[in-house]
């Protein structure tokens, strides 16, 4: 049942032909959502259903904003730091090894990298994110990793 609380934070991908060709239809896809149940990490539009992951608040220890440094502009990410022993999540990076994630983002631990999504084709509102986390998971921090 959808959460109608005012503090729910939801960001959607812009509609694209890719999602139609991948079979997801024309409805805007949720890229990221924070509500009373937990955090939804949307999959890439071309593989949305297979890569979308839900993390219940019981598994979340922090919400983390970070950037992947590249030779050109950096890529912003949002992810969830999870309790030890939380089950693996599906996602576009699920098959990466710790060595691979260290090469891509040495300042981010492997598990956080796997539980993150790029802020790409959608916009993140840090203030609305903080408001939602404060409302639904008081005491859970929103961290910014440099």
Secondary structure, DSSP 4 states (H G I P E B T S, - for coil): -----TT-EEEEPPP-HHHHHTT--SSPPEEEEE-SSEEEEPPPGGGHHHH-EEEEGGGEEEEEEEEE--SSS-EEEEEEEE-TTPPP--STTTT--HHHHHHH-TTS-HHHHHTEEE--SS---HHHHHHHHHHHSTT-EEEE--
